[in-house]
């Protein structure tokens, strides 16, 4: 299986060719960290989020969660993965977030134009054919982002490991407008007047 990734650049970021001339992308990030650390001052925070909220979101590079949600350093726990899907590992992180670090609210943020909408579980089969081993994880692909948010909310609300499942809300972030749209946890059949 060959996965082709197109190169995209914006005025705020150098092109892939410009990055390559100065070393690897990781080299560039390490250099940026050295500049950051030169002016860094310990903010004196602990690991407990000030707002007592955990945000589960997709790893998509277009989502600048802190800016989009008006968050500052130390406000929340941020858990990201492909699709923002509530997997066993997300439940693990949420459990630690709640039980050890005091969060009470969970906000789920999926988005429009997600790459998981174009995949299927065949992706796992292709990987197995290529590497000779079947991945232990599911792709968690979906066709209906609203329904996927509902499924993720349900997974959080029914987990026996979480202490607080009363404030779990799900949203779809529109990557073209920057707006959140809240998803009603009820099924479409229950909410449609038709």
C-alpha positions, 0 to 999 in steps of 0.5 A: 500500500502506498499512501500519497500525501500532497504538499501544502504550504501557506504564507505562514509556513515554509514549503516542504523544499524550504524545510528540507534545505535546513535539515529535517522537519524534526531538526527545525522543531528542535531549533524552534524549541531552543528559541522558545526555551531561551525565553521560557519562564516556569508558569508554576502550574501543576497538571490539574487543568484550571477549567476541569475539562478534558477536550477530545478532538481529531488530530487534524492539523487544521484544528487550533483548539486553544484558539478556537475555544479561547483556551490558555495554557493550563486550562484543559487536558487535550486528547487527540487522535485520528477522528477524535474517536473515543477508543479504549486509549481515550477512555484510559486518558479520560479516566486518569484525567478525571480520577487523578487530575480532577476533571469533570467535563468532557468536550468532544470535537469532531470536524467537517472534511475528516480523513476518516470519512474516506477510509474503511476498515479495508485499510486494516486489511491492506496493512495486513497484506503489506506488513504481514500482521493485522493491526490490533486497532480498528480504523473507526472510519465513519460516513456520518460525522454527527452520528460518530459524535453521538457514538463517542458521547455514548462511549464516554457516558457508559464507561464504568471507569469514568466518575463524571459522565453528566457533562459530556457534550459533542460538537462538529467544528466546521473547518471552513467557518471555524464555528462549532455546531453542537450535536444532540445526543438523541438519534436523528429519528428522535429529533427529526420532526418528519 
